Amino acid sequence: MFHSTDIIIYLWLVPAFSLLFLPLAIAAIGFPFIMTRHVFLSRKTIYKEKRKHPRFSSYKDTFAKITVGETICSALVSDVSQMGICLKHLPDMFSYKINKLPVVISKYGIDYNLMVKTKWVTHTESGKQIGAEIDTASPEWNQFLLQS
């Protein structure tokens, strides 16, 4: 049989267990799952690019004319930002050795003159693709970015 002191102790244990020990037990069980998820998801985000300026995907009708010595070629503008540009479908003559390139982008009937520094070059099925940092830009360049 229960004595009156036993009933009082049990009445104190039920709230103490449900408010203190049960949340601690749930947290202790959930902690390894949270840490495992954090470790596996952080691997995916380690290599994520950290950009200072937003990137805008350009439309299919945005082309650039690039002058290399006496040669003028055209490229498709794929990504632009305030400080960088990515150009696709370039001939094989482009390499890291070409430091600065004059680029003219024509869109909406306006020519935007840029001087870019080549940062990377990759080979694709449709030609070379370069990523470049914009060294100097025409004053209308910010207007172009707002329209993209």
C-alpha positions as CSV (number, residue, x, y, z in Angstrom):
1,M,0.0,0.0,0.0
2,F,1.0,3.5,-0.6
3,H,1.7,5.8,2.3
4,S,0.9,9.5,2.1
5,T,4.6,10.3,1.8
6,D,4.9,8.0,-1.2
7,I,2.0,9.7,-3.0
8,I,3.6,13.2,-2.4
9,I,6.9,11.9,-3.8
10,Y,5.3,10.5,-6.9
11,L,3.4,13.7,-7.5
12,W,6.7,15.6,-7.5
13,L,8.5,13.0,-9.7
14,V,6.0,13.1,-12.6
15,P,6.4,16.9,-13.3
16,A,10.1,16.7,-12.7
17,F,10.5,13.8,-15.1
18,S,8.3,15.4,-17.8
19,L,9.7,18.9,-17.6
20,L,13.4,18.1,-16.9
21,F,14.5,14.6,-17.7
22,L,12.4,13.9,-20.7
23,P,13.6,17.0,-22.7
24,L,17.2,16.2,-21.7
25,A,16.8,12.6,-22.9
26,I,15.3,13.8,-26.2
27,A,18.1,16.3,-26.7
28,A,20.7,13.7,-25.9
29,I,19.2,11.3,-28.5
30,G,18.8,14.1,-31.1
31,F,22.3,15.5,-30.7
32,P,24.1,12.8,-32.7
33,F,21.6,13.2,-35.6
34,I,22.1,17.0,-35.7
35,M,25.8,16.6,-35.7
36,T,25.8,14.0,-38.4
37,R,23.5,16.2,-40.6
38,H,25.8,19.2,-39.9
39,V,28.9,17.3,-41.0
40,F,27.4,15.9,-44.2
41,L,25.7,19.1,-45.2
42,S,28.7,21.2,-44.5
43,R,30.8,19.2,-47.0
44,K,28.4,20.4,-49.7
45,T,28.6,24.1,-48.7
46,I,32.4,24.2,-48.1
47,Y,33.1,24.8,-51.8
48,K,30.2,27.1,-52.3
49,E,31.3,30.4,-53.9
50,K,31.2,33.4,-51.7
51,R,30.5,36.5,-53.9
52,K,30.6,40.1,-53.1
53,H,28.2,41.1,-55.8
54,P,25.2,39.2,-57.2
55,R,25.5,37.3,-60.5
56,F,23.0,37.8,-63.3
57,S,22.4,35.1,-65.9
58,S,22.4,36.8,-69.2
59,Y,19.9,36.2,-72.0
60,K,20.7,34.2,-75.2
61,D,20.8,37.4,-77.3
62,T,23.7,39.0,-75.5
63,F,26.9,38.8,-77.5
64,A,30.3,40.3,-76.9
65,K,33.0,41.3,-79.5
66,I,36.5,40.6,-78.2
67,T,39.6,42.1,-79.9
68,V,42.9,40.2,-79.6
69,G,45.5,42.0,-81.7
70,E,44.1,42.1,-85.2
71,T,41.5,39.4,-84.6
72,I,38.0,40.2,-83.6
73,C,35.8,37.3,-82.5
74,S,32.4,37.1,-80.9
75,A,31.3,35.2,-77.7
76,L,28.1,34.6,-75.9
77,V,27.8,36.3,-72.5
78,S,26.5,33.7,-70.0
79,D,27.0,35.4,-66.5
80,V,27.7,38.9,-65.5
81,S,28.1,40.7,-62.3
82,Q,29.3,44.2,-61.3
83,M,32.9,43.0,-61.2
84,G,33.0,39.9,-63.4
85,I,31.9,38.3,-66.7
86,C,31.8,34.8,-68.2
87,L,32.1,34.4,-71.9
88,K,31.3,31.2,-73.9
89,H,31.9,29.8,-77.4
90,L,35.3,31.3,-77.9
91,P,37.9,30.1,-80.4
92,D,41.0,28.1,-79.2
93,M,43.3,31.1,-79.3
94,F,42.3,32.3,-75.8
95,S,44.5,31.4,-72.9
96,Y,45.8,32.6,-69.6
97,K,48.6,34.4,-71.4
98,I,46.2,37.1,-72.6
99,N,46.1,39.4,-69.6
100,K,43.7,42.2,-70.6
101,L,41.0,42.0,-73.3
102,P,38.9,44.8,-74.7
103,V,35.3,43.6,-74.8
104,V,32.3,45.3,-76.4
105,I,28.8,44.0,-75.3
106,S,25.9,45.0,-77.5
107,K,22.4,44.9,-76.1
108,Y,19.3,47.0,-76.4
109,G,21.1,48.9,-79.2
110,I,23.8,50.2,-76.8
111,D,27.5,49.2,-76.8
112,Y,29.1,48.7,-73.4
113,N,32.9,48.9,-73.5
114,L,34.8,46.9,-71.0
115,M,38.4,46.1,-70.3
116,V,38.7,42.6,-68.6
117,K,41.4,40.5,-67.0
118,T,41.2,36.8,-67.7
119,K,40.9,34.8,-64.5
120,W,40.2,31.3,-65.8
121,V,39.9,29.4,-69.1
122,T,38.1,26.1,-69.6
123,H,37.5,23.9,-72.6
124,T,33.9,22.9,-73.5
125,E,32.4,21.1,-76.4
126,S,31.5,24.4,-78.1
127,G,34.8,26.1,-77.6
128,K,36.6,27.8,-74.8
129,Q,34.9,29.5,-71.9
130,I,36.6,32.3,-69.9
131,G,35.9,34.0,-66.6
132,A,37.2,37.5,-66.3
133,E,37.3,40.3,-63.8
134,I,36.1,43.7,-65.1
135,D,39.0,46.1,-64.9
136,T,37.4,49.2,-66.4
137,A,33.8,49.6,-67.6
138,S,31.9,52.3,-69.4
139,P,29.6,54.5,-67.2
140,E,26.5,52.8,-68.7
141,W,27.6,49.4,-67.3
142,N,25.6,49.7,-64.1
143,Q,22.5,50.5,-66.2
144,F,23.2,47.3,-68.2
145,L,23.3,45.3,-64.9
146,L,20.0,46.8,-63.8
147,Q,18.3,45.8,-67.1
148,S,19.6,42.2,-66.9
